[in-house]
């Protein structure tokens, strides 16, 4: 049973990533390539491996929380951060709303921090597994802000 829960969480998190990438794939070769980019913007090839890894860490964190207390205090922030994560891709890439995506990512950052804090209270390792996620989204938040500053008159 414990392994089944881990597999389900891994699949759910990776599917969230896949659903987000649908918006990205359509916009990257058209709209995104025309945007002015911040100097600290990494090559596009970095994003896929980073997100696959982060979703795996998120899954393991959720699994460790589930092992510790079942569906408990960790579950709502866990689900909400996945929802907000998916929504960001569709706002930024799907709707091409850089400013709204920036606001949404600030909310996402807060929900991830809540998720990390709650997970840490349930299981310290589960919380620690979310640190790379929060750090990456902090970096992504700076990228989103850079895109907004550089492109706000052209969107």
N, C-alpha and C positions, 0 to 999 in steps of 0.2 A: 504493500500500500504506500509506504513512504517514497519508494522509487517512482510510483505512478504519479504522485503529487509533483515530484521534481520534474518529471517528463512533461506533465501538463503545464506547469509554470514556464518551463523552457519554451515549449511550443507557443503558448499564449504570448509571451514576451517577444519571441522572434516574429510571430505573425503581426504584432503591433508594428514592429520595425518594417516588415514587408509592406503593410498597408500604408505606412508613411512614405515609403520609397516610391509608391505609385505616383504620388504628387510630384516627387523630386524628379523622377525619370522623364516625365513629360516636360518639365520646365527647365531642366538644366541645359539641354542643347539649344533652347530658344531664348527664353527670358533671362535666365540666370547668367548666361555667358555675356550678355550685354551690360550687366550691372558693373558699376565701379566697385572694386573690392578693397577692403582694408589690407594693409601691407601684411598683417599677421594671418591672413586667410591661407589655410593649408591647401595643397592640391586636392582635387575632388576624390582621388583614390584613397585618401586617408579616412574619409567618413564611414564607408562601409565596414571595414574591419574594426574600427573603434566602436561603432554602434552594435555590431554583432557581439563583441566582447562585453560591452556594458550591459546589454540585455541578458547575457548569460549571468553576469554578476548580480543583476537585479533578481533574476530567477532563483539563484542560489540563496540570496538574502531572504526572499519570500519563503522559500522552502525551509530554511533554518527557523524562521519565525513560526511557520506552520508546525514544525516539529516541537517547538517549545510550548505553543499554546493553542494550536488549531487556528480557526478563524477568530482572531481576537483584535486587540487594539491596533495592530500593525496593518490590518487588512484594508481599511478605508483609505489611508494615505497611499498604500501600495497601488490600489486600483486607480485612485485619482491621478497619481503621477503618470501612470500609463496613458490615461485619457488625455491629460494635458500634453504629454509628449507627442502623442499621435496628432492632436489638434494643431500643434505648432507647425508641423510639416504642411498641413492643408491650408493653414492661414498664410504662411510665408510662400511656399511654392505653388500651392493650388490656387489661392486667391490673390497672390502677389501683393499682399498687404504687409509691407515691411514694418511699418509703425505699429499696427495692431499685433503683429507677431512679436514685436519687442515687448509690448505690454503683457501679452500672454506668456512670454518666456519668463518675465519677472514673477508672475504667479506660479509658473511651473517650478522655478527655482525655490520658491517658498514651500511648495508642496513636497518637493524632493527633500528639502531640509527637514520638514515635518516627518516624512517617511523615514529618513535616516535617524532622527531622534527617537521616534517610536520603535523602530527596529532595534536600535541600540539598547533600549530599555528592556526589550524582550530577549535579545541575544546580542552580546557585544560584537561577535564576529559578523552577524547579519548587518549590523549598523556599519561596521568597518567596510564591508563589501560595497556599500553605497558611496563611500568617499570618492572613488574615481568618477562616478556618475555626477556627483555634485560639482566636482572640479571641472569636468568636461562641459557641463551646462553653464558654469561660470564663464569659461572660455567662449562657449557658443553665444552667451549673452553679450559678451564684448564684441563678437563678430556681428551679431544682429544689430547692435547699436552702431557699429561702424558702417554697415550697409545702409542703415537708416540715414545717418549723417551724410554719407556720400551720395545717396540717391533720392533723398526726400523731395527734391524738386523735379525728379524725372519719373516718378512712379505713377 
